[in-house]
Amino acid sequence: MKLKSVVLNLMVVGAISILPLSNTIIAEGKEKEDKVRYVTPIDEDEFWDRMEIQKRIPDLIEYLEKKFDDNYAGLYVDQEHGGIIHIGFHSIPQKDELNKVRDILGEDVEVEYDEVKYSKEDLDKVVEELSVNIDRFEKNVASISSSFKDQSVIVGYTEDESEAKDSIEKGLNKKSIRKMTIDESLIKFEQTEKIEPKIDRAQIKVRPVPGAAQMNYSGSGFCTNGFSAKDSNSSTYFLVSAGHCADNTGQQVLQSYNKDNLIGTVHKKIFYWGSSVDVSLVKVKSDLTTHNILTTSGNNYDEAGYQIIGEQINDWEGMGVCTSLGQSDTQMCGFVQGTNESVYALGSHLKNQKKVSLKVVNGDSGSPVGVPDSKNTKKLYLYGIVSAARSNESVTYLTYIGNIKAETGIKVITGK
């Protein structure tokens, strides 16, 4: 996906940098790669071994919820210390009650049991209540997130900690939160970089248009296609990307600078204060849709490098994910760092976002993120699309596929 181009000038629109390009765009190489390569956050073989173990965790969660009910508080995977699975209980059960855990995970998997005060549900409730109280003109608070691992709610601020504490104090005084037994140590404050949506330049021409190929929202900038979808009646078809990429409905969307590059128009944009999604639906003809995701290796690309075969609904801190990034021109893997983040970016507040350890650049917004079936297949379960990121850090925020479907009513186009 490397392009040769001439940058004419740099335009700054608000906090978004847009690089207009000349009409001469040359895609280098069209040879297909048989093997998809990812940049992994740890040793490659070790990463894929952990991904195999990860497949057993949804069954584990189902068992724990059914067997221990409210005593089960949640779990996370400590990827920094070898991939240890930590299971939290309000009161740790007797050893013989936990034999089934070993049966599900296997004897080779290290498990630790933690006695915790707050469940994941408790922490998420605090995040939700605090988030809705933040003033829409607030610029100092960048994010509010839960961490089951740390048993805390983390408030990220950009400049003034005292101002951030004042904003949060208002939320703590709400009746719904006062009913909960909360220690003062639950809320932690951390200075962080400002969070920005990502928009930049266009890409090669690919038909049909796979995930990870870039699209030009005429007049506003360039983002990456996440995946293809259709409405509940299978009568209208869409390419799905980030909502902040679009200006309004009816806006034309192009794909590449070659001839006949108009692919559709914006059918719906969802990016508003308090929304759980940052998404735009580009209405296209059915023959432009596909379950494929584009991947690259050097100057070569494969428009069917990965195939979406389903959706990743369960998630937890430490879950492994991978992506093919449109503008970054690479495949990359990382871990989920937070499953419930309230993010404040570009004058908007997005709730229920997913935080992952991926580094993205301008133009990667909308890129698909999912869980590969294994190292040796091209199958992937879609988890979400890139929405925003912290500048110069390996911290990216995703809009979750479950929320996208709930808000829009669309169905993901999948393969087998």
Helices and strands as residue ranges (DSSP letters): E 3-4, E 11-13, E 16-18, E 26-27, H 44-54, H 57-68, G 69-71, E 72-78, G 79-81, E 84-89, G 95-98, H 99-105, E 111-115, H 120-131, E 141-147, E 152-157, H 161-172, H 175-178, G 184-186, E 187-191, E 195-197, E 214-217, E 221-224, E 227-230, E 237-241, G 243-245, E 252-254, E 262-270, E 279-284, G 286-288, E 292-297, E 300-311, E 320-325, E 330-345, E 348-356, E 368-372, E 379-390, E 396-400, H 401-408, E 411-412
